[in-house]
Amino acid sequence: MASMIQLYYGSDTQNTHTVVQEKIVPLLKKEGVAVRDKIIPELSDEDWRDHDFFILGVPTWYYGELQSDWEAYFEHFKTLDFKGKTVALFGLGDQWGYDEWFIDGVGILAEALLENGAEIICPWPTTGYDFLKSRALKNEGEFYGLALDEDNQYELTQSRCETWVKQLVAELKKKDLLPAMS
Ligand SMILES: Cc1cc2nc3c(=O)[nH]c(=O)nc-3n(C[C@H](O)[C@H](O)[C@H](O)COP(=O)(O)O)c2cc1C
């Protein structure tokens, strides 16, 4: 189990679920990386304990809120120790319908993770998106993680996932976080 990447996510209307099952997991497998995915309500503390790297997926809901499972889990999430752990984030949102809160959920998780000692890898450029505000901005030109918009730019999701997964695997190899699989 320790040789697999852990991917944890929440999804209210199945968009994130579909992206995980049809894009991110198959693309990682294509790169030779084994993945174990779980939805947030299934998580126990053991799911965090024995692993050094996690991919976390979060859609944003209701004007800058976390998706409902993440919301319910968040108080506990904030108590977890991420010192020495590495995390990559991806988020789903609607940049036109909710242009003042675009993928805010990624920012909410990033803030808690950084506070608790995590290193966040694989930021994503803001080029190609059209929004007013986002809590997910790492700096002026980058989000903390991959931004996907199934509502307005679904045709870009495959190529965005391909590019991000390739960058992620390269970064993990560099950091020696894929020892059993490279
Ligand atoms: C009522 C409602 C509120 C939403 N609020 C936001 C928001 O604040 N920010 C954002 O980026 N997207 C927002 N979205 C868009 C969702 O994040 C997007 O549809 C996403 O793909 C849903 O993922 P899921 O099906 O995995 O839950 C909202 C969508 C709905 C229907």
Ligand as a Chemical Component Dictionary entry (heavy atoms), coordinates in Angstrom:
data_LIG
# 
_chem_comp.id                   LIG 
_chem_comp.type                 NON-POLYMER 
_chem_comp.pdbx_formal_charge   0 
_chem_comp.three_letter_code    LIG 
# 
loop_
_chem_comp_atom.comp_id 
_chem_comp_atom.atom_id 
_chem_comp_atom.alt_atom_id 
_chem_comp_atom.type_symbol 
_chem_comp_atom.charge 
_chem_comp_atom.model_Cartn_x 
_chem_comp_atom.model_Cartn_y 
_chem_comp_atom.model_Cartn_z 
_chem_comp_atom.pdbx_ordinal 
LIG C1  C1  C 0 -24.857 26.365 -6.397  1  
LIG C2  C2  C 0 -23.453 26.316 -6.932  2  
LIG C3  C3  C 0 -22.468 27.065 -6.322  3  
LIG C4  C4  C 0 -21.156 27.066 -6.827  4  
LIG N1  N1  N 0 -20.190 27.883 -6.260  5  
LIG C5  C5  C 0 -18.961 27.960 -6.832  6  
LIG C6  C6  C 0 -17.960 28.847 -6.326  7  
LIG O1  O1  O 0 -18.168 29.581 -5.364  8  
LIG N2  N2  N 0 -16.741 28.890 -6.943  9  
LIG C7  C7  C 0 -16.451 28.102 -8.035  10 
LIG O2  O2  O 0 -15.351 28.180 -8.562  11 
LIG N3  N3  N 0 -17.386 27.232 -8.515  12 
LIG C8  C8  C 0 -18.613 27.146 -7.956  13 
LIG N4  N4  N 0 -19.541 26.265 -8.452  14 
LIG C9  C9  C 0 -19.194 25.391 -9.595  15 
LIG C10 C10 C 0 -18.800 23.963 -9.140  16 
LIG O3  O3  O 0 -17.621 23.982 -8.379  17 
LIG C11 C11 C 0 -18.571 23.106 -10.374 18 
LIG O4  O4  O 0 -19.793 22.899 -11.028 19 
LIG C12 C12 C 0 -17.891 21.783 -10.073 20 
LIG O5  O5  O 0 -17.561 21.161 -11.295 21 
LIG C13 C13 C 0 -18.734 20.855 -9.227  22 
LIG O6  O6  O 0 -17.996 19.706 -8.900  23 
LIG P1  P1  P 0 -18.639 18.403 -8.263  24 
LIG O7  O7  O 0 -19.693 17.913 -9.238  25 
LIG O8  O8  O 0 -17.511 17.443 -8.165  26 
LIG O9  O9  O 0 -19.231 18.768 -6.931  27 
LIG C14 C14 C 0 -20.846 26.257 -7.954  28 
LIG C15 C15 C 0 -21.861 25.477 -8.539  29 
LIG C16 C16 C 0 -23.144 25.513 -8.060  30 
LIG C17 C17 C 0 -24.205 24.687 -8.749  31 
# 
loop_
_chem_comp_bond.comp_id 
_chem_comp_bond.atom_id_1 
_chem_comp_bond.atom_id_2 
_chem_comp_bond.value_order 
_chem_comp_bond.pdbx_ordinal 
LIG C1  C2  SING 1  
LIG C2  C3  SING 2  
LIG C2  C16 DOUB 3  
LIG C3  C4  DOUB 4  
LIG C4  N1  SING 5  
LIG C4  C14 SING 6  
LIG N1  C5  DOUB 7  
LIG C5  C6  SING 8  
LIG C5  C8  SING 9  
LIG C6  O1  DOUB 10 
LIG C6  N2  SING 11 
LIG N2  C7  SING 12 
LIG C7  O2  DOUB 13 
LIG C7  N3  SING 14 
LIG N3  C8  DOUB 15 
LIG C8  N4  SING 16 
LIG N4  C9  SING 17 
LIG N4  C14 SING 18 
LIG C9  C10 SING 19 
LIG C10 O3  SING 20 
LIG C10 C11 SING 21 
LIG C11 O4  SING 22 
LIG C11 C12 SING 23 
LIG C12 O5  SING 24 
LIG C12 C13 SING 25 
LIG C13 O6  SING 26 
LIG O6  P1  SING 27 
LIG P1  O7  DOUB 28 
LIG P1  O8  SING 29 
LIG P1  O9  SING 30 
LIG C14 C15 DOUB 31 
LIG C15 C16 SING 32 
LIG C16 C17 SING 33 
# 
